[in-house]
Structures are given as structure tokens and as C-alpha cells.
Amino acid sequence: MDRLTRRFLAFSVWMLAYFLAYIAVAIAIRYLSHSFRIVEIAAIRSAGSLILAGFFVFRSKAVLHQLAGMQFGYHVQRSLIHLIGSLALIWSLANLPLGFIATIEFSGPLFAAMLGLVVAGLIPGPVACLGLSLIAVGSAYLLFSQGVSHDPRLLIPVGAVALLTITNLMLARLAESKSVVLIVFVMHAVQLPVYLCALLIGLDVGGTAQPRDVHLEDVLGVSLAVAVLMLAGFVTQTALANASRYGSALQLCAADTLRVPFLTLIGYFVFKEMLSESIVLPGLLVVAGAIITSLPQTRARSRQG
């Protein structure tokens, strides 16, 4: 087994862990949205990740040594961008059909390719270009068929993908030299106080949760959903950071869009959301493009070379 194949297998394993944890997060967010506001859900997720990451950070002298010598500026920038993107994504998962959300996350690899071209002058290879073309065609078809211009809310998950793509690229850079749990710990050490301040001043990006009669099964269900959100939220970030060590930034963002079929199936089987026929064809194009773009391939070439 050559080095490229080993790296691709490691990349695939970490991305599978990320997909499974992301599905758990999506289900927990949808369930909790009936009892909690958007910022409250974000704060719960952040608190869980901070506690779990802190447990590993303070048990490792090597990681503590990295923390002592860390330059925090870049981490703070990424954390704040990620905070805004996370709020947008949580709102989307709580309020929009999961199949639609998953499908319009087409823009991840496109943003990654554009940023790579503009910032580093990197041109994707022929295979990646084919995949990106399919994603672009599918996304354009989707926008026309769903009438986004008549419902601006449908742009919120697109904005979330744009911001989280930027943070994914920043994450790939940080993961080259920093411990994964340290990256997660610092990010939530920045984000959690912001969420708490937002709650104290009554700021929220979504509507107030609907009050309802509380029964024992509701308490147990909410408790389980909170636990799942805290644990799975931590796993999504650590798995994504580890995957970034084995694949290119473009592969990372392309594979991320493979959540399309996962979330669509969850929406159907768990929440009884029927998939609109107008989403099927663009969704298939997006998935095909994402698969092609995430295949093992040589590094993107520079415009100068």
C-alpha cells in the first residue's frame, strides 16, 4: 500500500467519524430547538467541547507546553468566524428541512477552490475541476428550482458554509503544528464567553422556543439530547481536524458535502420530511461532484508553475 493510499484511507476514516457525529448533532439540535433558543444550543455545544477538550489538554504536559507558547491572534480570528458560521448552521438545522440544508451546502468546495486560487494562486487539477464543475451545475440548478430569491432565509445555510469553509482552511493550517484538542479548547474558550454574554443581554439569532407541558419523558429526552450534543460536537471538531492532516483543503471541503445523503436520509426516517423532487437531480450532481473532487489526486499546481 503506497503512501497516497494510506493517507486517503486515514482521511476517509476520520471523515466517516465526522459524518456520524454530525448526524447526531443534527438530530440533537432539531430536538432541542423545541425547548431552547439558538444561542442556548450553541452555548451547550460549546460548553461540552470546552470541558472535554480541557480534560485532555490538562492531562498532557506536551499540550500545556504548546498552550504556554501559543500566539492567540490567529486562533481568536478563526474562533469568531466559526462562531458566526455555527450560529447560522444551528439556525438552519433547527428551522429548515434537513435534505434542503444538506443539498445547498454545495458551496464548500467552490469556496475552498476560490480561496486557494485568490490567496495562494493554486489551480485545482483536472479531476478536481471536473468535480467542481458538477457541483457548480448542481448548485445553480438548485437555486433556480427552489426560488431562493423569494425566501432569503434559504441563503443562511449558504452563508454558514462560506464561513465554515474559511475556518476549515484555517484549521488545516493550525493542525499542521498544534494539538487537535488544544485547537478545540482554545476555540471554545473564546466562543463560550461570547455566547454567555449574548444570553445575558438577551441577544438571540432565532425565535424564542415554544413553551409546552413538561413530562418525565421530555426531561429524559432533553437530557439525552444535551449529552449527545456535547459529546458529538466535540467529536465533529476533533475528527475534522485530524482529517485535515491527511487530505488537502479542497478534499476536506468536498468530502464535507457528502453529508447530503446522510442528512437527507435522517430527515426522512427520523423527522418524516419528504424529499422534494426538485432537489433530487441537483443533489445527485452535487454528490457526484463531491465524490470526484475528494478522490486521491496530486496537489494543486501554482499559477506561476
Residue frames as qw, qx, qy, qz and C-alpha x, y, z in Angstrom:
[[0.000, 0.888, 0.459, 0.000, 0.00, 0.00, 0.00],
 [0.457, 0.376, -0.021, 0.806, 1.60, 3.27, -1.12],
 [0.184, -0.205, -0.410, 0.870, 1.71, 6.48, 0.92],
 [0.289, -0.073, -0.231, -0.926, -1.07, 8.20, -1.07],
 [0.593, -0.291, -0.670, -0.339, -3.44, 5.29, -0.47],
 [0.470, -0.296, -0.667, 0.497, -2.65, 5.15, 3.26],
 [0.017, -0.114, -0.197, 0.974, -3.30, 8.86, 3.62],
 [0.437, -0.153, -0.415, -0.783, -6.60, 8.55, 1.73],
 [0.590, -0.319, -0.741, -0.033, -7.73, 5.67, 3.96],
 [0.326, -0.278, -0.530, 0.732, -6.88, 7.63, 7.11],
 [0.160, 0.013, -0.089, -0.983, -8.68, 10.65, 5.67],
 [0.517, -0.237, -0.610, -0.552, -11.76, 8.51, 4.91],
 [0.511, -0.336, -0.742, 0.274, -11.89, 7.01, 8.42],
 [0.161, -0.257, -0.366, 0.880, -11.74, 10.40, 10.12],
 [0.295, -0.029, -0.269, -0.916, -14.36, 11.84, 7.75],
 [0.525, -0.311, -0.746, -0.269, -16.68, 8.88, 8.47],
 [0.379, -0.371, -0.631, 0.567, -16.35, 9.60, 12.19],
 [0.024, 0.152, 0.051, -0.987, -17.14, 13.23, 11.42],
 [0.395, -0.183, -0.560, -0.705, -20.25, 12.31, 9.39],
 [0.513, -0.386, -0.766, 0.030, -21.65, 10.06, 12.12],
 [0.285, -0.367, -0.464, 0.754, -21.06, 12.67, 14.82],
 [0.115, 0.036, -0.180, -0.976, -22.55, 15.39, 12.61],
 [0.444, -0.331, -0.688, -0.468, -25.73, 13.35, 12.16],
 [0.463, -0.456, -0.668, 0.363, -26.00, 13.00, 15.94],
 [0.149, -0.246, -0.171, 0.942, -25.51, 16.76, 16.30],
 [0.243, -0.133, -0.441, -0.854, -28.20, 17.50, 13.70],
 [0.497, -0.438, -0.725, -0.188, -30.75, 15.26, 15.44],
 [0.414, -0.424, -0.528, 0.608, -29.92, 16.75, 18.86],
 [0.040, -0.116, 0.028, 0.992, -30.22, 20.32, 17.57],
 [0.362, -0.279, -0.561, -0.690, -33.57, 19.63, 15.91],
 [0.530, -0.477, -0.697, 0.074, -34.88, 18.05, 19.14],
 [0.383, -0.389, -0.384, 0.745, -33.53, 20.79, 21.42],
 [0.036, 0.179, 0.251, 0.951, -34.87, 23.58, 19.19],
 [0.418, -0.579, -0.579, -0.393, -38.31, 22.92, 20.70],
 [0.623, -0.666, -0.356, 0.204, -37.04, 23.76, 24.19],
 [0.508, -0.526, 0.063, 0.680, -34.01, 26.05, 23.74],
 [0.324, 0.908, -0.038, -0.264, -33.09, 29.15, 21.77],
 [0.790, 0.550, -0.168, 0.212, -30.38, 29.08, 19.11],
 [0.136, 0.734, -0.505, 0.434, -27.71, 30.77, 21.25],
 [0.690, -0.445, 0.456, -0.342, -28.55, 28.46, 24.17],
 [0.978, 0.172, 0.112, 0.020, -27.99, 25.41, 21.93],
 [0.573, 0.673, -0.304, 0.356, -24.71, 26.89, 20.70],
 [0.228, -0.706, 0.504, -0.442, -23.61, 27.54, 24.29],
 [0.891, -0.235, 0.332, -0.201, -24.42, 23.95, 25.31],
 [0.903, 0.384, -0.039, 0.188, -22.40, 22.57, 22.42],
 [0.313, 0.753, -0.373, 0.442, -19.51, 24.92, 23.18],
 [0.512, -0.625, 0.450, -0.381, -19.51, 24.09, 26.90],
 [0.974, -0.057, 0.212, -0.055, -19.37, 20.37, 26.17],
 [0.774, 0.519, -0.140, 0.335, -16.45, 20.73, 23.77],
 [0.020, 0.789, -0.399, 0.467, -14.60, 23.01, 26.19],
 [0.723, -0.490, 0.400, -0.280, -14.97, 20.54, 29.07],
 [0.976, 0.104, 0.171, 0.084, -13.92, 17.51, 27.03],
 [0.612, 0.650, -0.195, 0.406, -11.03, 19.27, 25.31],
 [0.201, -0.789, 0.394, -0.426, -9.88, 20.75, 28.62],
 [0.899, -0.333, 0.264, -0.109, -9.80, 17.28, 30.16],
 [0.907, 0.251, 0.080, 0.328, -7.29, 16.13, 27.53],
 [0.315, 0.808, -0.186, 0.462, -5.31, 19.39, 27.45],
 [0.339, -0.758, 0.394, -0.395, -4.59, 19.50, 31.19],
 [0.930, -0.242, 0.277, -0.008, -3.59, 15.84, 31.26],
 [0.834, 0.349, 0.099, 0.416, -0.77, 16.34, 28.74],
 [0.428, -0.679, 0.089, 0.590, 2.39, 18.27, 29.58],
 [0.411, 0.052, 0.531, 0.740, 3.30, 18.49, 25.90],
 [0.052, 0.706, 0.567, 0.422, -0.03, 20.13, 25.05],
 [0.345, -0.879, -0.229, 0.239, 0.25, 22.51, 28.02],
 [0.491, -0.383, 0.281, 0.730, 3.69, 23.48, 26.75],
 [0.247, 0.384, 0.577, 0.677, 2.13, 24.32, 23.36],
 [0.166, -0.852, -0.483, -0.115, -0.55, 26.37, 25.14],
 [0.460, -0.720, -0.058, 0.516, 2.07, 28.38, 27.05],
 [0.336, -0.330, 0.405, 0.783, 3.90, 29.37, 23.88],
 [0.349, 0.558, 0.704, 0.266, 0.85, 29.94, 21.68],
 [0.007, 0.091, -0.139, -0.986, 0.19, 33.07, 19.64],
 [0.259, 0.436, 0.790, -0.345, -3.56, 33.60, 20.09],
 [0.244, 0.448, -0.111, -0.853, -4.36, 36.15, 17.38],
 [0.334, 0.146, -0.753, -0.549, -4.96, 33.66, 14.57],
 [0.144, -0.253, -0.944, 0.158, -6.93, 31.35, 16.90],
 [0.145, 0.478, 0.469, -0.728, -9.20, 34.19, 18.03],
 [0.327, 0.350, -0.359, -0.801, -9.90, 35.24, 14.43],
 [0.326, -0.007, -0.889, -0.321, -10.83, 31.69, 13.45],
 [0.068, -0.310, -0.854, 0.413, -12.93, 31.21, 16.59],
 [0.243, 0.458, 0.264, -0.813, -15.05, 34.31, 15.95],
 [0.403, 0.264, -0.555, -0.678, -15.60, 33.45, 12.28],
 [0.280, -0.083, -0.955, -0.051, -16.54, 29.91, 13.32],
 [0.097, 0.322, 0.669, -0.663, -18.94, 31.30, 15.94],
 [0.421, 0.391, -0.041, -0.818, -20.95, 33.22, 13.34],
 [0.447, 0.205, -0.748, -0.446, -20.95, 30.28, 10.95],
 [0.144, -0.111, -0.952, 0.245, -22.03, 27.90, 13.72],
 [0.275, 0.359, 0.479, -0.752, -24.98, 30.09, 14.71],
 [0.497, 0.365, -0.325, -0.717, -26.10, 30.24, 11.09],
 [0.396, 0.124, -0.888, -0.200, -25.80, 26.46, 10.74],
 [0.008, 0.194, 0.859, -0.473, -27.61, 25.75, 14.02],
 [0.416, 0.372, 0.199, -0.806, -30.46, 28.05, 12.96],
 [0.504, 0.302, -0.582, -0.563, -30.66, 26.23, 9.63],
 [0.281, 0.020, -0.958, 0.051, -30.72, 22.78, 11.24],
 [0.114, 0.275, 0.717, -0.631, -33.44, 23.92, 13.63],
 [0.374, 0.523, 0.248, -0.724, -35.71, 25.62, 11.08],
 [0.514, 0.505, -0.423, -0.550, -35.17, 24.25, 7.56],
 [0.983, 0.086, 0.029, -0.160, -35.65, 20.77, 6.03],
 [0.608, -0.543, 0.511, 0.274, -32.51, 18.70, 6.54],
 [0.732, 0.306, 0.499, 0.349, -32.46, 17.48, 2.94],
 [0.321, 0.907, 0.135, 0.238, -32.50, 21.03, 1.64],
 [0.345, -0.884, 0.304, 0.079, -29.83, 22.19, 4.09],
 [0.737, -0.264, 0.535, 0.317, -27.56, 19.33, 3.12],
 [0.657, 0.517, 0.426, 0.347, -28.01, 19.94, -0.59],
 [0.205, 0.953, 0.038, 0.219, -27.32, 23.67, -0.54],
 [0.556, -0.722, 0.328, 0.251, -24.05, 23.05, 1.26],
 [0.820, 0.474, 0.168, 0.273, -22.66, 22.66, -2.28],
 [0.241, 0.937, -0.129, 0.219, -20.58, 25.80, -1.94],
 [0.697, -0.645, 0.265, 0.166, -17.91, 24.39, 0.40],
 [0.756, -0.022, 0.395, 0.521, -15.50, 23.05, -2.25],
 [0.388, 0.761, 0.269, 0.445, -16.23, 26.02, -4.51],
 [0.252, -0.956, 0.097, -0.114, -15.26, 28.46, -1.78],
 [0.752, -0.467, 0.348, 0.308, -12.18, 26.38, -0.98],
 [0.697, 0.314, 0.377, 0.523, -11.10, 26.40, -4.63],
 [0.185, 0.892, 0.157, 0.382, -11.70, 30.14, -4.99],
 [0.454, -0.872, 0.184, 0.017, -9.83, 30.96, -1.79],
 [0.801, -0.227, 0.378, 0.405, -6.96, 28.72, -2.83],
 [0.568, 0.551, 0.320, 0.521, -6.77, 30.48, -6.18],
 [0.005, -0.937, -0.070, -0.342, -7.02, 34.02, -4.79],
 [0.539, -0.810, 0.232, -0.013, -4.86, 33.61, -1.68],
 [0.643, -0.439, 0.564, 0.275, -2.25, 31.08, -2.77],
 [0.368, 0.602, -0.478, -0.524, -2.58, 31.07, -6.55],
 [0.336, -0.123, 0.933, 0.032, -3.38, 27.33, -6.54],
 [0.592, 0.226, -0.365, -0.682, -5.17, 25.89, -9.56],
 [0.785, -0.092, 0.546, -0.276, -7.07, 22.60, -8.98],
 [0.211, -0.231, 0.860, 0.405, -6.05, 19.61, -11.10],
 [0.356, -0.002, -0.623, -0.697, -8.19, 18.21, -13.94],
 [0.351, -0.324, -0.878, 0.027, -10.03, 15.71, -11.70],
 [0.122, -0.450, -0.525, 0.711, -10.89, 18.35, -9.12],
 [0.173, 0.216, -0.212, -0.937, -12.02, 20.75, -11.86],
 [0.365, -0.186, -0.784, -0.465, -14.44, 18.13, -13.19],
 [0.320, -0.445, -0.780, 0.303, -15.88, 17.61, -9.70],
 [0.059, -0.399, -0.252, 0.880, -16.16, 21.34, -9.07],
 [0.229, 0.030, -0.483, -0.845, -17.95, 21.79, -12.40],
 [0.385, -0.358, -0.824, -0.211, -20.58, 19.22, -11.42],
 [0.261, -0.484, -0.592, 0.588, -21.04, 20.92, -8.04],
 [0.029, 0.267, -0.054, -0.962, -21.43, 24.31, -9.73],
 [0.323, -0.134, -0.651, -0.674, -24.03, 22.99, -12.21],
 [0.398, -0.427, -0.810, 0.064, -25.96, 21.23, -9.45],
 [0.204, -0.434, -0.438, 0.761, -25.91, 24.28, -7.21],
 [0.145, 0.127, -0.247, -0.950, -27.12, 26.61, -9.96],
 [0.392, -0.259, -0.764, -0.441, -29.94, 24.20, -10.79],
 [0.357, -0.434, -0.737, 0.375, -30.87, 24.03, -7.12],
 [0.068, -0.324, -0.219, 0.918, -31.04, 27.81, -6.67],
 [0.295, 0.013, -0.429, -0.853, -33.31, 28.23, -9.69],
 [0.453, -0.273, -0.806, -0.265, -35.59, 25.32, -8.76],
 [0.383, -0.450, -0.683, 0.429, -36.06, 26.34, -5.10],
 [0.011, -0.824, -0.295, -0.483, -36.64, 30.04, -5.70],
 [0.565, -0.291, -0.377, 0.674, -34.15, 31.36, -3.16],
 [0.110, 0.247, 0.078, 0.960, -34.85, 34.92, -4.29],
 [0.477, -0.530, -0.356, -0.604, -38.36, 34.64, -2.83],
 [0.785, -0.600, -0.146, -0.041, -37.18, 33.34, 0.56],
 [0.232, 0.791, -0.464, 0.325, -33.93, 35.00, 1.75],
 [0.694, -0.532, 0.428, -0.227, -33.78, 32.64, 4.73],
 [0.975, 0.171, 0.114, 0.086, -32.55, 29.93, 2.39],
 [0.489, 0.726, -0.318, 0.364, -29.33, 31.89, 1.99],
 [0.502, -0.746, 0.356, -0.254, -28.47, 31.48, 5.68],
 [0.908, -0.210, 0.334, 0.139, -27.02, 27.95, 5.33],
 [0.710, 0.588, 0.021, 0.388, -25.08, 29.13, 2.26],
 [0.014, -0.865, 0.295, -0.406, -23.52, 31.87, 4.38],
 [0.765, -0.531, 0.349, -0.109, -22.81, 29.29, 7.07],
 [0.931, 0.162, 0.186, 0.270, -20.96, 27.10, 4.58],
 [0.442, 0.780, -0.126, 0.425, -18.93, 30.06, 3.31],
 [0.285, -0.808, 0.376, -0.352, -17.78, 30.98, 6.82],
 [0.848, -0.355, 0.390, -0.058, -17.15, 27.41, 7.94],
 [0.856, 0.433, 0.023, 0.281, -15.17, 26.74, 4.77],
 [0.187, 0.824, -0.322, 0.426, -12.86, 29.60, 5.72],
 [0.547, -0.631, 0.465, -0.294, -12.45, 28.15, 9.22],
 [0.979, 0.033, 0.195, 0.051, -11.79, 24.68, 7.75],
 [0.663, 0.616, -0.161, 0.394, -8.92, 26.10, 5.72],
 [0.124, -0.774, 0.415, -0.461, -7.60, 27.91, 8.79],
 [0.849, -0.377, 0.309, -0.204, -7.97, 24.67, 10.77],
 [0.934, 0.289, -0.031, 0.206, -5.86, 22.76, 8.25],
 [0.356, 0.711, -0.342, 0.500, -3.06, 25.28, 8.79],
 [0.440, -0.650, 0.414, -0.460, -3.30, 25.11, 12.59],
 [0.960, -0.166, 0.168, -0.148, -3.45, 21.30, 12.67],
 [0.747, 0.520, -0.326, 0.256, -0.04, 21.10, 10.99],
 [0.353, 0.437, -0.539, 0.628, 1.70, 22.28, 14.15],
 [0.350, -0.330, 0.448, -0.753, -0.78, 22.26, 17.05],
 [0.089, 0.116, 0.967, -0.209, -2.54, 19.54, 19.01],
 [0.230, -0.413, -0.666, -0.577, -6.11, 18.95, 17.84],
 [0.420, -0.654, -0.611, 0.148, -7.60, 19.07, 21.35],
 [0.326, -0.399, -0.143, 0.845, -5.70, 22.30, 22.02],
 [0.027, -0.139, -0.439, -0.888, -7.21, 23.92, 18.92],
 [0.381, -0.544, -0.670, -0.332, -10.69, 22.88, 20.04],
 [0.470, -0.546, -0.491, 0.489, -10.05, 24.02, 23.63],
 [0.212, -0.240, 0.017, 0.947, -8.87, 27.50, 22.63],
 [0.136, -0.294, -0.559, -0.763, -11.73, 27.94, 20.15],
 [0.452, -0.616, -0.611, -0.208, -14.41, 27.24, 22.74],
 [0.449, -0.453, -0.350, 0.686, -12.58, 29.21, 25.43],
 [0.048, -0.061, 0.194, 0.978, -13.12, 32.16, 23.08],
 [0.294, -0.304, -0.622, -0.659, -16.65, 31.27, 21.95],
 [0.400, -0.493, -0.761, 0.134, -18.37, 30.27, 25.19],
 [0.182, -0.436, -0.342, 0.812, -17.98, 33.69, 26.92],
 [0.147, 0.044, -0.361, -0.920, -19.43, 35.34, 23.80],
 [0.396, -0.356, -0.766, -0.360, -22.46, 33.04, 23.88],
 [0.375, -0.496, -0.654, 0.431, -22.95, 33.67, 27.61],
 [0.075, -0.293, -0.078, 0.950, -22.73, 37.44, 27.14],
 [0.259, -0.128, -0.565, -0.773, -25.29, 37.21, 24.32],
 [0.430, -0.458, -0.775, -0.072, -27.65, 35.34, 26.63],
 [0.308, -0.424, -0.476, 0.706, -27.14, 37.83, 29.47],
 [0.077, 0.290, -0.058, -0.952, -28.11, 40.79, 27.29],
 [0.584, 0.441, 0.539, -0.417, -30.98, 38.87, 25.68],
 [0.342, 0.584, -0.475, -0.562, -29.46, 38.69, 22.20],
 [0.642, 0.045, 0.765, 0.026, -30.53, 35.72, 20.06],
 [0.081, 0.280, -0.613, -0.734, -30.46, 34.96, 16.34],
 [0.248, -0.245, -0.862, -0.368, -33.65, 32.91, 16.38],
 [0.516, -0.508, -0.201, -0.660, -37.12, 32.98, 17.81],
 [0.382, -0.392, 0.647, -0.531, -37.98, 32.03, 21.36],
 [0.169, -0.011, -0.983, -0.074, -38.58, 28.33, 21.94],
 [0.556, -0.367, -0.354, -0.656, -42.24, 27.41, 22.22],
 [0.316, -0.298, 0.709, -0.556, -43.35, 26.63, 25.80],
 [0.701, -0.076, -0.595, -0.385, -45.00, 23.25, 26.36],
 [0.805, -0.499, 0.136, -0.292, -46.09, 20.96, 29.17],
 [0.178, 0.590, -0.776, 0.136, -43.10, 19.20, 30.70],
 [0.953, -0.189, -0.037, -0.235, -43.27, 15.45, 31.30],
 [0.693, -0.517, 0.473, 0.167, -40.71, 12.98, 32.58],
 [0.797, 0.273, 0.412, 0.348, -40.01, 11.68, 29.08],
 [0.317, 0.914, 0.027, 0.251, -39.38, 15.26, 27.95],
 [0.372, -0.849, 0.376, -0.012, -36.79, 15.75, 30.70],
 [0.782, -0.212, 0.537, 0.235, -35.08, 12.47, 29.84],
 [0.683, 0.581, 0.329, 0.295, -35.17, 13.25, 26.12],
 [0.125, 0.967, -0.120, 0.186, -33.73, 16.73, 26.58],
 [0.555, -0.692, 0.456, 0.079, -31.03, 15.40, 28.93],
 [0.809, 0.058, 0.502, 0.300, -30.03, 12.77, 26.38],
 [0.522, 0.776, 0.204, 0.289, -30.03, 15.31, 23.55],
 [0.147, -0.953, 0.256, -0.064, -27.84, 17.68, 25.58],
 [0.686, -0.457, 0.533, 0.188, -25.37, 14.87, 26.32],
 [0.757, 0.359, 0.446, 0.316, -25.29, 13.82, 22.65],
 [0.306, 0.929, 0.057, 0.201, -24.80, 17.41, 21.50],
 [0.332, -0.865, 0.376, 0.033, -21.91, 17.99, 23.91],
 [0.708, -0.276, 0.604, 0.241, -20.12, 14.73, 23.04],
 [0.680, 0.473, 0.474, 0.299, -20.82, 14.64, 19.30],
 [0.182, 0.982, -0.006, 0.041, -20.00, 18.33, 18.95],
 [0.400, -0.734, 0.517, 0.185, -16.54, 17.62, 20.33],
 [0.720, 0.011, 0.642, 0.263, -16.09, 14.60, 18.04],
 [0.563, 0.769, 0.282, 0.115, -17.04, 16.55, 14.89],
 [0.066, 0.968, -0.243, -0.004, -14.32, 19.11, 15.51],
 [0.486, -0.570, 0.645, 0.152, -11.56, 16.69, 16.51],
 [0.746, 0.231, 0.599, 0.179, -12.36, 14.31, 13.64],
 [0.480, 0.862, 0.140, 0.087, -12.38, 17.16, 11.12],
 [0.131, -0.898, 0.415, 0.073, -9.06, 18.48, 12.44],
 [0.615, -0.314, 0.700, 0.181, -7.47, 15.03, 12.18],
 [0.708, 0.511, 0.470, 0.126, -8.87, 14.53, 8.67],
 [0.259, 0.960, -0.089, -0.064, -7.25, 17.81, 7.62],
 [0.378, -0.675, 0.599, 0.207, -3.85, 16.23, 8.29],
 [0.569, -0.025, 0.787, 0.236, -4.38, 13.55, 5.65],
 [0.451, 0.614, 0.579, 0.291, -6.19, 15.37, 2.85],
 [0.240, 0.204, 0.136, 0.939, -5.90, 18.64, 1.01],
 [0.186, 0.272, 0.372, -0.868, -8.12, 21.58, 1.97],
 [0.498, 0.165, -0.392, -0.756, -10.12, 21.06, -1.23],
 [0.466, -0.069, -0.876, -0.099, -10.62, 17.35, -0.48],
 [0.087, -0.204, -0.728, 0.649, -11.70, 18.23, 3.07],
 [0.343, 0.285, 0.150, -0.882, -14.37, 20.65, 1.89],
 [0.521, 0.138, -0.614, -0.576, -15.50, 18.34, -0.92],
 [0.370, -0.116, -0.914, 0.121, -15.89, 15.34, 1.37],
 [0.094, 0.182, 0.547, -0.812, -17.77, 17.57, 3.81],
 [0.501, 0.153, -0.172, -0.834, -20.57, 17.97, 1.23],
 [0.417, -0.020, -0.886, -0.200, -21.17, 14.20, 1.33],
 [0.158, 0.164, 0.702, -0.675, -23.38, 14.99, 4.31],
 [0.461, 0.098, -0.290, -0.833, -26.06, 15.49, 1.63],
 [0.636, -0.113, -0.692, -0.321, -27.28, 11.85, 1.52],
 [0.335, -0.116, -0.784, 0.509, -26.71, 11.33, 5.25],
 [0.148, 0.180, 0.375, -0.897, -28.85, 14.30, 6.33],
 [0.519, 0.038, -0.406, -0.751, -31.47, 13.61, 3.67],
 [0.570, -0.135, -0.808, -0.071, -31.99, 10.08, 4.99],
 [0.200, -0.192, -0.675, 0.684, -32.11, 11.31, 8.59],
 [0.296, 0.100, 0.046, -0.949, -34.70, 13.92, 7.64],
 [0.611, -0.032, -0.554, -0.565, -36.86, 11.24, 6.03],
 [0.618, -0.150, -0.769, 0.069, -36.57, 8.41, 8.57],
 [0.310, -0.221, -0.612, 0.693, -36.37, 10.43, 11.80],
 [0.109, 0.352, 0.256, -0.894, -38.38, 13.59, 11.09],
 [0.449, 0.527, 0.722, -0.016, -40.66, 12.29, 8.28],
 [0.149, 0.723, -0.144, -0.659, -39.50, 15.03, 5.92],
 [0.783, 0.445, 0.417, 0.120, -40.32, 14.08, 2.34],
 [0.395, -0.338, 0.387, 0.762, -37.59, 14.98, -0.13],
 [0.456, 0.714, 0.085, -0.524, -38.78, 17.38, -2.82],
 [0.832, 0.347, 0.358, 0.241, -38.40, 16.00, -6.34],
 [0.353, 0.915, -0.061, 0.188, -36.82, 19.30, -7.38],
 [0.350, -0.802, 0.483, -0.023, -33.88, 18.60, -5.03],
 [0.927, -0.067, 0.361, 0.078, -33.09, 15.08, -6.26],
 [0.764, 0.551, 0.075, 0.328, -31.30, 15.87, -9.54],
 [0.145, 0.857, -0.312, 0.384, -29.19, 18.80, -8.26],
 [0.667, -0.601, 0.406, -0.172, -28.45, 16.76, -5.15],
 [0.946, 0.087, 0.253, 0.182, -27.13, 13.87, -7.25],
 [0.553, 0.726, -0.095, 0.397, -24.95, 16.26, -9.25],
 [0.230, -0.839, 0.360, -0.336, -23.56, 17.75, -6.04],
 [0.837, -0.381, 0.391, -0.043, -22.80, 14.33, -4.54],
 [0.883, 0.350, 0.138, 0.280, -21.14, 13.13, -7.76],
 [0.324, 0.824, -0.194, 0.421, -19.03, 16.28, -7.89],
 [0.470, -0.749, 0.386, -0.263, -18.06, 15.97, -4.23],
 [0.939, -0.142, 0.301, 0.091, -17.00, 12.34, -4.66],
 [0.748, 0.538, 0.031, 0.386, -14.86, 13.17, -7.70],
 [0.077, 0.871, -0.243, 0.421, -13.27, 16.19, -6.01],
 [0.590, -0.655, 0.412, -0.230, -12.38, 14.21, -2.88],
 [0.981, 0.154, -0.042, 0.111, -10.64, 11.35, -4.76],
 [0.653, -0.496, 0.255, 0.512, -6.88, 10.86, -4.24],
 [0.562, 0.770, 0.131, 0.271, -5.01, 13.24, -6.53],
 [0.600, 0.107, -0.132, 0.782, -1.82, 15.21, -6.84],
 [0.191, -0.595, -0.313, 0.715, -1.52, 18.60, -5.18],
 [0.351, 0.892, 0.281, -0.041, -2.97, 21.65, -6.90],
 [0.652, 0.170, 0.121, 0.729, -0.47, 23.49, -9.06],
 [0.163, -0.651, -0.146, 0.727, 0.51, 27.13, -8.72],
 [0.486, 0.843, 0.200, -0.110, -0.32, 29.72, -11.34],
 [0.010, -0.853, 0.471, 0.226, 3.39, 30.52, -11.50],
 [0.200, -0.390, 0.882, 0.173, 4.33, 26.91, -12.15]]
